[in-house]
């Protein structure tokens, strides 16, 4: 799953990821945000969820997706 941390409508990407992984254990999650520290916006800590900070290049996105899908985080 790939989502932004900040979303309209009251649900944020961290909460969405938690709900999704509860329903589908083992689901791979990559979140993105323009805020270097989403917790400063009142969003719960990311724990072990991978965060890709904006702005990013296509190559960085591709690498982050690869790392999440292969559990190869550096």
Secondary structure, 3 states (H helix, E strand, C coil): CEEECCCCCCCCHHHHHHHHHHHCCCCCCEEEECCCCHHHHCCCCCCCCEEEECCCCHHHHHHHHHHHHHCCCC
